[in-house]
Amino acid sequence: MSDQPSVVDTLRVVREFLRLARKAVVDARHIEAMIEIDTLMQIAQVETDRQIAVLERAAGSSKI
């Protein structure tokens, strides 16, 4: 067995980094100056959540 994390585990780490990055922008009160960056991070966060859900559904259906 490999010590390499699963794709879902890696996506969860990425999701947390994105959440923290967006929080840093908001906490610094730079949201207006960085709206394009925040929007891109939000899109990446949503896509990460979507991909996690897809992979978890696929893993769940393969166990049936």
N, C-alpha and C positions, 0 to 999 in steps of 0.2 A: 504494500500500500504506500502511496506517495504522501509526502508531507505537504504537497502543493495544495493550497486552498481551492475549494470548488469555485466555479464561475459565480454561483449565487453568493457565496461568502465574499468574494472579491467585489461584487456589485454592492453588497451591503456596506463595505468599507468606503467605496466610492460615494455612495449615497450620503454617508455620514460626513465625509469631507465636503461635499457640496452643501450640505445643511450648515456646517460650520462656516464655510466661506460666505454664504449668503447672510448668515447672522453677523459676521464681521462687518460686512458692508452696511447693514442696517444699524448695528451698534455704533459704528463710526459716523452715522448720520450723513453718509455719502450716497444714499440711494438715488437722489436726483442726478448727481454727477455721473453715476455709474449704472444708470437704468438699463443700458444695452447689455452690459456685462451681467447684471443681475438677471435679466430676462433670459440670457443664454444659459446661465447656471440653473435657472428654474426649469427650462426645457430639458436640460440634461438630467435634472433630478426626477422629473416626471417620466422621462424615458427609462431611467434606471429602475424606478418603481415598476413600470410596465414590464420590463424585461425580467425582473425578479418574479413577478406574478406569472408570467408565461412559463418560465422555467420550473417554478414550484408546481404549477398545474400539470405540466408534462411529467414531472417526477411523481406526482401523486397518482396520475392516471396509469403510469407504468407499473405501479405497485398493486393495482387491482387484479 
